[in-house]
């Protein structure tokens, strides 16, 4: 069986889809964390660590990939999702 692979928008590494965190811009324009990978809209993947998130913020990789600005509130929700993933 073929394993779905995705690229982290920050470090540009290729990983199994389930190892990454999906951020999605919904058709309504909201940006949110998609934990199940089922929300419709434009998605981008990042590694589940704060180093990649910080790099994505610094290089504006998330905003560019999602084609919309990402608010500080959304960044904090992504950071929280990464922490929850790290804690199991």
Secondary structure, DSSP 4 states (H G I P E B T S, - for coil): -PPPEEEBTTT--EEEGGGEEEEEE-TTS-EEEESSS---SEEEEEESSHHHHHHHHHTTHHHHHHTS---HHHHHHHHHHHHHHHT-
